[in-house]
Amino acid sequence: MDKLLAHILVVDDDDGIRGLVKKYLNENKFLVTTADSAEDASKKIDLIKFDLIILDIMMPGKNGLEFIEDHKQNLNTPIILLTAKGEVNERVEGLEIGADDYLPKPFEPKELLLRINNILKKTILIEQKRVIEFENVKIDLNKLLIIKNNNEFKINNTERIILEKMINNPGKIFKRENIGKLIDLNKERSIDVIITRLRKKIEIDPKKPKFLQTIRGEGYVLWIE
């Protein structure tokens, strides 16, 4: 499996753990989105098809087990639980209701990486469109490239996340706030800058976009015929 294809959601109310796990997994070429609560995670799984979820059990508000219970009917994504040493009962319950593995805190990042790879090797991931061509444009998310009129433009991970969601939902309007949740960014102006940058790579005339359009008062949409 090409690890670049794996998008992982890390759910933990501890800023330090979220940051550590995200940094380590990014260094190992995984895409990572974070959530600081079960409620935040619920919003993000409505927007993104993740390949794996790393889920803390003990969090303010709904805990990790309640998150699994809420979504077990519709969520086919493998889950690794992060548990405190004394949470034996919760650990067992988590495995019984649908978690795939667990890792007690504190943990070594290398062990977490090993468990992730073991699960993903056994998991058949839902294939999504990652390469599309329209008119004189080719978007190749596997190679992180946009090719327009034989000119190549690199795509960064933030752009890739946005494009992957839009490509697999053509014609769907994405509000700025929803795009922000995809990429962990809550500044509308910064999102506008990212869209402008993408238009320069996709559009023949970025000032008059044909494909990546603005729907006034709504958000952005990708029109692909």
Rosetta blueprint (number, residue, H / E / L):
1 M L
2 D L
3 K H
4 L H
5 L H
6 A L
7 H E
8 I E
9 L E
10 V E
11 V E
12 D L
13 D L
14 D L
15 D H
16 G H
17 I H
18 R H
19 G H
20 L H
21 V H
22 K H
23 K H
24 Y H
25 L H
26 N H
27 E H
28 N L
29 K L
30 F L
31 L E
32 V E
33 T E
34 T E
35 A E
36 D L
37 S L
38 A H
39 E H
40 D H
41 A H
42 S H
43 K H
44 K H
45 I H
46 D L
47 L L
48 I L
49 K L
50 F L
51 D L
52 L E
53 I E
54 I E
55 L E
56 D E
57 I L
58 M L
59 M L
60 P L
61 G L
62 K L
63 N L
64 G H
65 L H
66 E H
67 F H
68 I H
69 E H
70 D H
71 H H
72 K L
73 Q L
74 N L
75 L L
76 N L
77 T L
78 P L
79 I E
80 I E
81 L E
82 L E
83 T E
84 A L
85 K L
86 G L
87 E L
88 V H
89 N H
90 E H
91 R H
92 V H
93 E H
94 G H
95 L H
96 E H
97 I H
98 G L
99 A L
100 D L
101 D E
102 Y E
103 L E
104 P E
105 K L
106 P L
107 F L
108 E L
109 P H
110 K H
111 E H
112 L H
113 L H
114 L H
115 R H
116 I H
117 N H
118 N H
119 I H
120 L H
121 K H
122 K H
123 T L
124 I L
125 L L
126 I L
127 E L
128 Q L
129 K L
130 R L
131 V E
132 I E
133 E E
134 F E
135 E L
136 N L
137 V E
138 K E
139 I E
140 D E
141 L L
142 N L
143 K L
144 L L
145 L E
146 I E
147 I E
148 K E
149 N L
150 N L
151 N E
152 E E
153 F E
154 K E
155 I L
156 N L
157 N H
158 T H
159 E H
160 R H
161 I H
162 I H
163 L H
164 E H
165 K H
166 M H
167 I H
168 N L
169 N L
170 P L
171 G L
172 K L
173 I L
174 F E
175 K L
176 R H
177 E H
178 N H
179 I H
180 G H
181 K H
182 L H
183 I L
184 D L
185 L L
186 N L
187 K L
188 E H
189 R H
190 S H
191 I H
192 D H
193 V H
194 I H
195 I H
196 T H
197 R H
198 L H
199 R H
200 K H
201 K H
202 I H
203 E L
204 I L
205 D L
206 P L
207 K L
208 K L
209 P L
210 K L
211 F L
212 L E
213 Q E
214 T E
215 I E
216 R L
217 G L
218 E L
219 G E
220 Y E
221 V E
222 L E
223 W L
224 I L
225 E L
